[in-house]
Amino acid sequence: MAEERRQYLRVIFEETIQVSTEEWSDPIATGLDLSLNGVRFHCEYPLSEGELVSIEFEPSFTLVGTAIWCWPIEWYYQAAVRFSEITVTEQEKLRNYIETTTKQNYPDFVGEVKTGIDDTETEPEENNTEVNFTKEDPTPIDYSQSEPSFPDAELHSQTYAGSQVALVTERDSPHNDMIMQYLSERTGFKMSLMEKQGNLWPMLRENALDLVLLNQSTSNEDEILGVIQRLGEEHPDIPFIVFAGPISLDDRLHLLSLGAIDVITRPTHLSTIAQSILQAFYDNRTVAPPVLEEELIDESLDLDSDLDLMEDKF
């Protein structure tokens, strides 16, 4: 069982790391979770089981581990590396790094275990890209404790908790659950999954949405462009963000010219999507309101007196 194997607590890990082998290097691999025993991440290139992998967390801190598994997930790879030869000194450095990064104390153990192998050994099921950030951990991650104390006006992950966000995507996309779970748990958004765009318009007419996230792929590109066109015609005040595969600069600029608040291209980390949505809300709610025509009237004018003078003349 996973609980019997896991010696060290896995924590959510959203930092960029450099993953290197003898054949390639990916300087923008993105972390998923991390423990004193290993790390799970997304990277651009595949790893072979048993392959030696160098993980650079910081310029002055690098660990070497062994690839346990690597699985293709559409446009990138998800992999796990175990630090089987990690020394006590390296573990202490890693513990300090984890605590600095997560801003939480990191416990020594997660209860009694039978082996020193953590959950990085468990391969994901085929076509299952859901990232279970808290469900598998014996000690759930309390995001409220990981947030520093911000001034009310400063942006943080829960600033717009409760905002209504719709994810418009193709049916059975392997990333739907992952995106929905992350945005719901990390930011507190009230998410609506729409695999049929027909469900989008009633909610917009009822003013039940604050933002639309469009997940564009090669198979639904025309449909997404149709949604964008209709949004511009019928709901120009609703911000939307496009999440797409690798596209050219001209295509990105075209989507922006059609009104997209942002265009995010894969591969990317889920935190990038959350950041883009939060930034859109922040920009929209901190912009000074437009000056109304009534406000252009000189308040010093005595309208009653002016009208009396006009009546005397005519």
DRENKE-513628 format. One record per residue (C-alpha): y, x, z; residue in one letter; residue number from 1. Coordinates in steps of 0.001 Angstrom, whole numbers. Each point is the difference from the previous one (the first is absolute). Layout:
BEGIN
(dokol (Y, X, Z), 'A', NUM)
...
END
This chain:
BEGIN
(dokol (0, 0, 0), 'M', 1)
(dokol (3560, 1111, -660), 'A', 2)
(dokol (910, -377, 3691), 'E', 3)
(dokol (-2885, 2284, 975), 'E', 4)
(dokol (1046, 2690, -2431), 'R', 5)
(dokol (3727, -51, 628), 'R', 6)
(dokol (978, 2674, 2485), 'Q', 7)
(dokol (3754, -34, -557), 'Y', 8)
(dokol (2408, -2869, -494), 'L', 9)
(dokol (1161, -572, -3552), 'R', 10)
(dokol (3713, -720, -270), 'V', 11)
(dokol (1993, -1366, -2895), 'I', 12)
(dokol (1408, 2871, -2019), 'F', 13)
(dokol (2691, -508, -2622), 'E', 14)
(dokol (1147, 3539, -686), 'E', 15)
(dokol (-131, 1931, -3270), 'T', 16)
(dokol (-2406, 2942, 102), 'I', 17)
(dokol (-1045, 2729, -2429), 'Q', 18)
(dokol (-3689, -94, -861), 'V', 19)
(dokol (-1426, 3043, -1801), 'S', 20)
(dokol (-3340, 1216, -1316), 'T', 21)
(dokol (-934, 3004, -2122), 'E', 22)
(dokol (664, -2035, -3145), 'E', 23)
(dokol (3065, -2106, 760), 'W', 24)
(dokol (2800, -809, 2418), 'S', 25)
(dokol (1631, -3340, 741), 'D', 26)
(dokol (3293, 525, 1889), 'P', 27)
(dokol (684, -3727, 416), 'I', 28)
(dokol (-3291, -1328, 1339), 'A', 29)
(dokol (638, -2830, 2444), 'T', 30)
(dokol (-1696, -354, 3339), 'G', 31)
(dokol (-1796, -3133, 1217), 'L', 32)
(dokol (-1376, 937, 3389), 'D', 33)
(dokol (-505, 3142, 2022), 'L', 34)
(dokol (-1963, 1236, 3019), 'S', 35)
(dokol (-896, 3350, 1562), 'L', 36)
(dokol (-3216, -152, -2030), 'N', 37)
(dokol (1313, -799, -3470), 'G', 38)
(dokol (2432, -1739, -2293), 'V', 39)
(dokol (-171, -2737, -2625), 'R', 40)
(dokol (2501, -50, -2873), 'F', 41)
(dokol (842, -945, -3575), 'H', 42)
(dokol (134, 2780, -2576), 'C', 43)
(dokol (354, 380, -3746), 'E', 44)
(dokol (-3213, 1945, -724), 'Y', 45)
(dokol (-3661, -476, 999), 'P', 46)
(dokol (-1837, 1954, 2676), 'L', 47)
(dokol (-3709, 853, 104), 'S', 48)
(dokol (-2038, -570, 3148), 'E', 49)
(dokol (-197, 3226, 1978), 'G', 50)
(dokol (2945, 1588, -1840), 'E', 51)
(dokol (2358, 2121, 2093), 'L', 52)
(dokol (3461, -1531, 182), 'V', 53)
(dokol (3243, 1412, 1334), 'S', 54)
(dokol (2362, -2498, 1662), 'I', 55)
(dokol (3581, 1152, 505), 'E', 56)
(dokol (1701, -2317, 2485), 'F', 57)
(dokol (3078, 2181, 323), 'E', 58)
(dokol (976, 3335, -1615), 'P', 59)
(dokol (-1152, 1800, 3154), 'S', 60)
(dokol (-3054, -2144, 752), 'F', 61)
(dokol (-3081, -167, -2257), 'T', 62)
(dokol (-3594, -972, 776), 'L', 63)
(dokol (-3145, 499, -2091), 'V', 64)
(dokol (-2661, -2682, -6), 'G', 65)
(dokol (-2948, -1370, -1950), 'T', 66)
(dokol (160, -2984, -2339), 'A', 67)
(dokol (-2230, -2745, 1407), 'I', 68)
(dokol (533, -2557, -2761), 'W', 69)
(dokol (2384, -801, -2842), 'C', 70)
(dokol (282, -3318, -1753), 'W', 71)
(dokol (2005, -955, -3147), 'P', 72)
(dokol (2403, -2887, 575), 'I', 73)
(dokol (1517, -974, -3337), 'E', 74)
(dokol (2849, 2474, -390), 'W', 75)
(dokol (-758, 2489, 2796), 'Y', 76)
(dokol (-2757, 1168, 2354), 'Y', 77)
(dokol (-607, -734, 3653), 'Q', 78)
(dokol (-1715, 2829, 1842), 'A', 79)
(dokol (-1000, 1135, 3474), 'A', 80)
(dokol (-91, 3580, 1264), 'V', 81)
(dokol (-1663, 1081, 3255), 'R', 82)
(dokol (1253, 2999, 1973), 'F', 83)
(dokol (-3491, 1172, 974), 'S', 84)
(dokol (1064, 3564, 807), 'E', 85)
(dokol (3258, -806, 1769), 'I', 86)
(dokol (742, 2235, 2997), 'T', 87)
(dokol (1342, -1069, 3377), 'V', 88)
(dokol (3334, 1603, -831), 'T', 89)
(dokol (174, -1823, -3336), 'E', 90)
(dokol (-886, -3293, 1671), 'Q', 91)
(dokol (2843, 462, 2459), 'E', 92)
(dokol (2402, 659, -2875), 'K', 93)
(dokol (-1328, -3082, -1772), 'L', 94)
(dokol (407, -2079, 3170), 'R', 95)
(dokol (3633, 1107, 287), 'N', 96)
(dokol (547, -820, -3653), 'Y', 97)
(dokol (-1509, -3489, 439), 'I', 98)
(dokol (2114, -742, 3081), 'E', 99)
(dokol (3167, 1236, -1700), 'T', 100)
(dokol (-720, -2017, -3131), 'T', 101)
(dokol (-1101, -3253, 1652), 'T', 102)
(dokol (2264, 288, 3066), 'K', 103)
(dokol (-2953, -991, 2190), 'Q', 104)
(dokol (-2199, 1819, 2465), 'N', 105)
(dokol (-3368, 851, -1488), 'Y', 106)
(dokol (-3004, -448, 2367), 'P', 107)
(dokol (-2838, 2500, 194), 'D', 108)
(dokol (-2825, -2422, -738), 'F', 109)
(dokol (-684, -3590, -989), 'V', 110)
(dokol (-2854, -562, 2449), 'G', 111)
(dokol (-3573, 1220, 107), 'E', 112)
(dokol (-1466, 1163, -3291), 'V', 113)
(dokol (-3339, 1402, -1142), 'K', 114)
(dokol (1252, 2447, -2626), 'T', 115)
(dokol (3154, 1860, -878), 'G', 116)
(dokol (430, -1674, -3367), 'I', 117)
(dokol (2750, -2548, -441), 'D', 118)
(dokol (382, -2909, -2386), 'D', 119)
(dokol (1119, 2190, -2902), 'T', 120)
(dokol (-3689, 272, -909), 'E', 121)
(dokol (-232, -3655, -935), 'T', 122)
(dokol (540, -559, -3696), 'E', 123)
(dokol (1960, -3041, -1135), 'P', 124)
(dokol (-1935, -2703, -1771), 'E', 125)
(dokol (357, -11, -3770), 'E', 126)
(dokol (3214, -1707, -1149), 'N', 127)
(dokol (1003, -591, 3614), 'N', 128)
(dokol (3469, 1461, 449), 'T', 129)
(dokol (1003, -1815, 3147), 'E', 130)
(dokol (1405, 2337, 2617), 'V', 131)
(dokol (-945, -1269, 3459), 'N', 132)
(dokol (2732, 1545, 2089), 'F', 133)
(dokol (-943, -1606, 3297), 'T', 134)
(dokol (-3155, -2105, -239), 'K', 135)
(dokol (-2506, 2851, 258), 'E', 136)
(dokol (1747, 1931, 2755), 'D', 137)
(dokol (-1176, -702, 3580), 'P', 138)
(dokol (3608, 419, 1121), 'T', 139)
(dokol (2285, -2031, -2340), 'P', 140)
(dokol (3175, 1669, -1150), 'I', 141)
(dokol (3061, -1597, 1587), 'D', 142)
(dokol (2740, 442, -2566), 'Y', 143)
(dokol (2648, -1254, 2408), 'S', 144)
(dokol (-636, 3041, 2205), 'Q', 145)
(dokol (306, 2410, -2914), 'S', 146)
(dokol (3496, -1102, -940), 'E', 147)
(dokol (2893, 1951, 1494), 'P', 148)
(dokol (2928, -1880, 1488), 'S', 149)
(dokol (2434, -712, -2812), 'F', 150)
(dokol (3489, -1453, 119), 'P', 151)
(dokol (1, -3607, -1138), 'D', 152)
(dokol (1649, 890, -3303), 'A', 153)
(dokol (-2477, 2760, -911), 'E', 154)
(dokol (-2910, -641, -2319), 'L', 155)
(dokol (-3586, 263, 1289), 'H', 156)
(dokol (-3383, -1454, -922), 'S', 157)
(dokol (396, -3265, 1949), 'Q', 158)
(dokol (3670, -649, -831), 'T', 159)
(dokol (-832, -2916, -2305), 'Y', 160)
(dokol (-3239, -1211, 1591), 'A', 161)
(dokol (-593, -3612, -978), 'G', 162)
(dokol (1536, 337, -3452), 'S', 163)
(dokol (-1927, -1855, -2697), 'Q', 164)
(dokol (-1437, 2277, -2711), 'V', 165)
(dokol (-2232, -1084, -2889), 'A', 166)
(dokol (-2430, 2387, -1708), 'L', 167)
(dokol (-508, -1157, -3589), 'V', 168)
(dokol (-3040, 1753, -1439), 'T', 169)
(dokol (-2994, -384, -2254), 'E', 170)
(dokol (-3073, -1724, 1354), 'R', 171)
(dokol (-2476, 2177, 1907), 'D', 172)
(dokol (2163, 3119, -70), 'S', 173)
(dokol (-1708, 2522, 2313), 'P', 174)
(dokol (3331, 793, 1675), 'H', 175)
(dokol (1029, -3503, 1047), 'N', 176)
(dokol (-1573, 74, 3466), 'D', 177)
(dokol (1265, 3507, 687), 'M', 178)
(dokol (3602, -841, -914), 'I', 179)
(dokol (-33, -3336, 1830), 'M', 180)
(dokol (-1444, 1464, 3186), 'Q', 181)
(dokol (2319, 2988, 119), 'Y', 182)
(dokol (3197, -1973, -560), 'L', 183)
(dokol (-1039, -2706, 2460), 'S', 184)
(dokol (-985, 2372, 2794), 'E', 185)
(dokol (2500, 2824, -498), 'R', 186)
(dokol (3187, -1945, -720), 'T', 187)
(dokol (-717, -3506, 1278), 'G', 188)
(dokol (702, -1632, -3371), 'F', 189)
(dokol (-1493, -3446, -591), 'K', 190)
(dokol (-1994, 725, -3125), 'M', 191)
(dokol (-1111, -2453, -2690), 'S', 192)
(dokol (-2599, 1095, -2565), 'L', 193)
(dokol (439, -1622, -3405), 'M', 194)
(dokol (-2653, 699, -2608), 'E', 195)
(dokol (1374, -2929, -2032), 'K', 196)
(dokol (3681, 206, -791), 'Q', 197)
(dokol (170, -3784, -27), 'G', 198)
(dokol (-80, 115, 3804), 'N', 199)
(dokol (3161, 2096, 69), 'L', 200)
(dokol (2515, -2482, -1341), 'W', 201)
(dokol (-463, -2831, 2551), 'P', 202)
(dokol (601, 2463, 2842), 'M', 203)
(dokol (3121, 1323, -1690), 'L', 204)
(dokol (1336, -3522, -531), 'R', 205)
(dokol (-496, -664, 3719), 'E', 206)
(dokol (1833, 3248, 885), 'N', 207)
(dokol (-3170, 1184, 1739), 'A', 208)
(dokol (87, 3589, -1289), 'L', 209)
(dokol (2312, 2936, 679), 'D', 210)
(dokol (-1488, 2480, -2491), 'L', 211)
(dokol (-2645, 169, -2730), 'V', 212)
(dokol (-2259, 3037, -469), 'L', 213)
(dokol (-1501, 124, -3494), 'L', 214)
(dokol (-3201, 2027, -385), 'N', 215)
(dokol (-89, 890, -3690), 'Q', 216)
(dokol (-3058, 1410, -1773), 'S', 217)
(dokol (-999, 525, -3626), 'T', 218)
(dokol (-1784, -3355, -29), 'S', 219)
(dokol (2837, -2157, 1361), 'N', 220)
(dokol (3066, 1779, -1394), 'E', 221)
(dokol (1084, -2900, -2234), 'D', 222)
(dokol (-456, -2487, 2833), 'E', 223)
(dokol (2132, 2071, 2379), 'I', 224)
(dokol (2731, 341, -2616), 'L', 225)
(dokol (-63, -3795, -343), 'G', 226)
(dokol (419, -345, 3777), 'V', 227)
(dokol (2938, 2421, -74), 'I', 228)
(dokol (1691, -1942, -2804), 'Q', 229)
(dokol (-384, -3297, 1831), 'R', 230)
(dokol (1221, 1510, 3272), 'L', 231)
(dokol (3142, 1141, -1760), 'G', 232)
(dokol (601, -3426, -1520), 'E', 233)
(dokol (-868, -2268, 2933), 'E', 234)
(dokol (235, 2140, 3149), 'H', 235)
(dokol (2413, 2883, -655), 'P', 236)
(dokol (754, 380, 3719), 'D', 237)
(dokol (-3620, 796, 967), 'I', 238)
(dokol (-610, 3771, 23), 'P', 239)
(dokol (-3201, 1292, -1549), 'F', 240)
(dokol (-1766, 3351, -83), 'I', 241)
(dokol (-2509, 1124, -2622), 'V', 242)
(dokol (-3064, 2002, 1037), 'F', 243)
(dokol (-1563, 1501, -3139), 'A', 244)
(dokol (-2287, 2679, -1342), 'G', 245)
(dokol (1357, 3167, -1586), 'P', 246)
(dokol (2705, -1029, -2476), 'I', 247)
(dokol (2681, 1839, -1922), 'S', 248)
(dokol (3573, 464, 1139), 'L', 249)
(dokol (1173, -2404, -2709), 'D', 250)
(dokol (-2388, -2698, 1280), 'D', 251)
(dokol (1198, 523, 3570), 'R', 252)
(dokol (3633, -271, -1079), 'L', 253)
(dokol (-820, -3122, -2022), 'H', 254)
(dokol (-1444, -1713, 3084), 'L', 255)
(dokol (3054, 997, 2009), 'L', 256)
(dokol (2282, -1387, -2711), 'S', 257)
(dokol (-1889, -3292, 265), 'L', 258)
(dokol (1031, -219, 3641), 'G', 259)
(dokol (-2700, 1805, 1978), 'A', 260)
(dokol (1263, 1362, 3315), 'I', 261)
(dokol (-2468, 2868, -315), 'D', 262)
(dokol (-2914, 1153, -2156), 'V', 263)
(dokol (-2818, 1734, 1890), 'I', 264)
(dokol (-2622, 1787, -2058), 'T', 265)
(dokol (-3508, 900, 1059), 'R', 266)
(dokol (-1367, 2074, 1570), 'P', 267)
(dokol (2079, -611, 3098), 'T', 268)
(dokol (-401, -619, 3678), 'H', 269)
(dokol (184, -3491, 1470), 'L', 270)
(dokol (2892, 1124, 2165), 'S', 271)
(dokol (2035, 523, -3182), 'T', 272)
(dokol (-391, -3670, -878), 'I', 273)
(dokol (1004, -1036, 3516), 'A', 274)
(dokol (3003, 2319, -88), 'Q', 275)
(dokol (1198, -1423, -3307), 'S', 276)
(dokol (-201, -3584, 1281), 'I', 277)
(dokol (1732, 852, 3279), 'L', 278)
(dokol (2746, 1846, -1876), 'Q', 279)
(dokol (506, -3005, -2279), 'A', 280)
(dokol (442, -2294, 3022), 'F', 281)
(dokol (2276, 2511, 1705), 'Y', 282)
(dokol (2252, 436, -3039), 'D', 283)
(dokol (175, -3733, -628), 'N', 284)
(dokol (963, -893, 3567), 'R', 285)
(dokol (2522, 2746, 631), 'T', 286)
(dokol (2053, -406, -3175), 'V', 287)
(dokol (3374, -1584, 710), 'A', 288)
(dokol (49, -3653, -1116), 'P', 289)
(dokol (1943, -747, -3188), 'P', 290)
(dokol (3592, -1052, 394), 'V', 291)
(dokol (336, -3738, -519), 'L', 292)
(dokol (2771, -1394, -2137), 'E', 293)
(dokol (1388, -1827, 3020), 'E', 294)
(dokol (416, 3318, 1778), 'E', 295)
(dokol (2337, 1189, -2746), 'L', 296)
(dokol (2596, -2578, 1074), 'I', 297)
(dokol (2845, 1535, 1953), 'D', 298)
(dokol (-438, -1392, 3500), 'E', 299)
(dokol (3714, 526, 645), 'S', 300)
(dokol (909, -2767, -2445), 'L', 301)
(dokol (1152, -3298, 1499), 'D', 302)
(dokol (-1670, -2370, -2449), 'L', 303)
(dokol (1534, -3180, 1476), 'D', 304)
(dokol (3488, 1460, -335), 'S', 305)
(dokol (-663, 1189, -3513), 'D', 306)
(dokol (-1245, -3439, -1031), 'L', 307)
(dokol (3153, -1610, 1440), 'D', 308)
(dokol (2151, 2308, -2080), 'L', 309)
(dokol (-1968, -818, -3118), 'M', 310)
(dokol (456, -3751, 576), 'E', 311)
(dokol (3771, 460, 433), 'D', 312)
(dokol (236, 1799, -3348), 'K', 313)
(dokol (-1996, -2570, -1910), 'F', 314)
END
